[in-house]
Amino acid sequence: MITKSDSTTIKSYLEDSSNLHGGHADKVLIPENTAELSSILIECTSKKMPVTISGGGTTTTGSRIPFGGIVVSTEKLNRIISIDKRALSCVVEAGATVDDLQSACGKEGLFYTSHPTEKNAFLGGTIATNASGARSYRYGPTRKAVKRLKMVLATGEIFELRRGEKLFTGRGVSFGLPGGRRIEVALPSYDMPNVKNAAGYFVKDDMDLIDLFIGQEGTLSVITEAELGLELKPPEIRSCFAFFKDEENSWAFAEDLKGKKEWKILSVEYFSENALKLLRRKNPNVPPASRGAIFFEEEGEEGQRYSAADRWLKFIKTRGGSVDDTWVAMNEKDAENFTSFRYAIPEAVNEIVKASGFRKFSTDIAVPGGNFLEMMRFYKDLFRDDGIRNVVFGHIGENHVHANALPVQGAELRRAESICLEFVKKGVSLGGTVSAEHGIGKIKHMYLKEMYGDKGISEMVMVKKALDPGAILGLDNIFPKELLQ
Ligand SMILES: Cc1cc2nc3c(=O)[nH]c(=O)nc-3n(C[C@H](O)[C@H](O)[C@H](O)COP(=O)(O)OP(=O)(O)OC[C@H]3O[C@@H](n4cnc5c(N)ncnc54)[C@H](O)[C@@H]3O)c2cc1C
C-alpha cells in the first residue's frame, strides 16, 4: 500500500472538474489489492473516519472532493484482466481508464460502448456514476454493460454480484455476505422518470441488486473489479457536422434524425450559437453564418461513406442546411478529428470555469421527448433575458443537453445559481431528471430535492445506513451528511 500525506503530493486528490474549492484530507491511501482495501475500510469504520473514493477525478459534481477524513485511490487496481472475444466481454479492475479499455478492445476488433467524453475517467468511476456519453444514444449508459461487480463494503466484506443473481422482491431484499452477515435493504418509494437518468439511487420494483451499486457515487461500496459487455467494432463509423442558420433549425434536424429508426445512428450531439463561437477559436473554418450545429455518427458496412453523405445531404437541406455548411468525414482520420473537435467543447467550457475561479454552474437535465423543444426554448429565453454568458451543448439525441451559465464576476454568481434552479424546476415539471449522466455529488443536493422531495431523500439515507452503518463512504455525496446523524 502506498501512503501520501505531503500537502503538495495530495493536492490533485482534493479537486475534480467541478472547480469546487476547499477540499482537504489527512492522507491518501493507495491499496494494491482488495485485501489491503478491506483492512483500510474496517479500520475507518471502527474509527468512523470519512473515506472519499478516488477514481480519475473527472467528475463535474464535486463527488470526488474530500472534506475531511482520508482519500482511498483505486489507481493501483488498474489491470485489464481479460478480454473474451467470443463472449464479447472483459474483466477489468476499477482503476483502469476508459481509454485503456478502448485501446485494448480496438486491438481485438471490439469496442466498449460506454463512451463518456472524458477518456481519463476510471472504469470504476464510470460505474459509480453510471456515466454515459454521445454513443449512449444507441447503446445505453454504463449500467447496460455491467454484468458482474466485485466490491468491498465499508465494513470490509468483499463480495461479488452477477447480474440476474439477486433480485429485489418489490422494493425489498435480504442478502448474505461471504462472512455470514445478512443485510436487508428497503428501496425508496419514488418512481424514476422515464428518461436517461443518473440522479440518486436507481430504484425499480423487482430490480437487480447489482443496479443499486451502479450510479451510487461512492456512497455504498468500493467497486474493485467489473465484468463488462463489449460489442464487435462496426465495419465503418461515419460522421458528419451539419451547420444551420439558426438554433431552431438544428433542433428540428435532430428531431428528424431521431425519427430515422432505419439508420444505425450512434450519436446525435448539439452545439448552440455560443458553443460554435468557442469552437471557431479552435477551427476558423466553422461556417461564419452558422448559429446551431448537429454532429452525428452512423455505423454501417464498409465503403459507403459517399452514398451515406448523399443520403444525409438531401435530408440536411430540408432544414435549410447546405453542402457548403456540412462537413462529412471521408476517412477514419477525418472521423477522429471530428470526434476530437466535438470533445473540445466540454474542455473549453471547463477551461473557462477554471479560469473564472467559480464552481461549475451546469445543468444535466433530460426530459421526455415530447417536452424537449419546450425545454430548449426555456433555456434560450431565460439565458437571453438574463444576458449572462452561456454555452449549451450535448446529447440532444437523448433529449439531454448541458446548459452552462458562465459567470464572469462575483456579482453574477447568484444569477447563475438561480437560473440553473429555474431550469431544474422546469425540467422536473416536464417529467424529467435533474441529472441524466453526471450525478448529484456535492453541488446538486437542492436539485435532487426538487425531484424526489424530503421523503425520497430520507429513504435514500436509509439505504446508505443499511450498507454503510458507520456512515464513512462518500459523505455529502447525493445528500447532505447531516442527514446521516
Ligand atoms: C471534459 C469532460 C467531459 C465529460 N463528459 C462526460 C460524458 O460525456 N458523460 C458522462 O457521463 N460524464 C462525463 N464527464 C464526467 C466524468 O467524466 C464522469 O462522471 C466519469 O464517470 C467520472 O469517472 P472518474 O473515474 O473520473 O470518477 P471520479 O471523478 O474519481 O469519481 C466520481 C465519483 O465516483 C466515485 N468512485 C470513483 N471510483 C469508484 C469506485 N471504484 N467505487 C465506488 N465509487 C467510486 C467517487 O467517490 C465519486 O463519487 C465529463 C467530464 C469532463 C471533465
The ligand as an ORCA input file, in Angstrom:
! r2SCAN-3c Opt
* xyz 0 1
  C     -14.373     17.214    -20.326
  C     -15.323     16.275    -19.610
  C     -16.283     15.597    -20.338
  C     -17.175     14.715    -19.697
  N     -18.097     14.055    -20.440
  C     -18.933     13.180    -19.860
  C     -19.884     12.456    -20.634
  O     -19.957     12.590    -21.836
  N     -20.703     11.601    -19.976
  C     -20.624     11.415    -18.627
  O     -21.388     10.614    -18.090
  N     -19.746     12.096    -17.881
  C     -18.899     12.959    -18.452
  N     -17.993     13.646    -17.680
  C     -17.959     13.431    -16.222
  C     -16.992     12.315    -15.749
  O     -16.023     12.024    -16.737
  C     -17.766     11.052    -15.394
  O     -18.648     11.314    -14.335
  C     -16.878      9.854    -15.003
  O     -17.678      8.720    -14.906
  C     -16.128     10.025    -13.684
  O     -15.171      8.975    -13.569
  P     -13.866      9.171    -12.684
  O     -13.073      7.914    -12.679
  O     -13.129     10.373    -13.082
  O     -14.526      9.322    -11.256
  P     -14.131     10.335    -10.091
  O     -14.278     11.718    -10.555
  O     -12.830      9.976     -9.493
  O     -15.281      9.976     -9.050
  C     -16.634     10.155     -9.341
  C     -17.474      9.519     -8.240
  O     -17.349      8.095     -8.289
  C     -16.851      7.590     -7.038
  N     -15.951      6.488     -7.376
  C     -14.861      6.522     -8.173
  N     -14.332      5.296     -8.275
  C     -15.104      4.469     -7.512
  C     -15.058      3.087     -7.208
  N     -14.102      2.301     -7.702
  N     -16.018      2.578     -6.401
  C     -17.019      3.359     -5.907
  N     -17.083      4.684     -6.133
  C     -16.143      5.226     -6.933
  C     -16.129      8.766     -6.404
  O     -16.077      8.634     -4.996
  C     -17.027      9.907     -6.835
  O     -18.160      9.947     -6.024
  C     -17.101     14.532    -18.287
  C     -16.126     15.212    -17.548
  C     -15.245     16.072    -18.199
  C     -14.197     16.775    -17.376
*
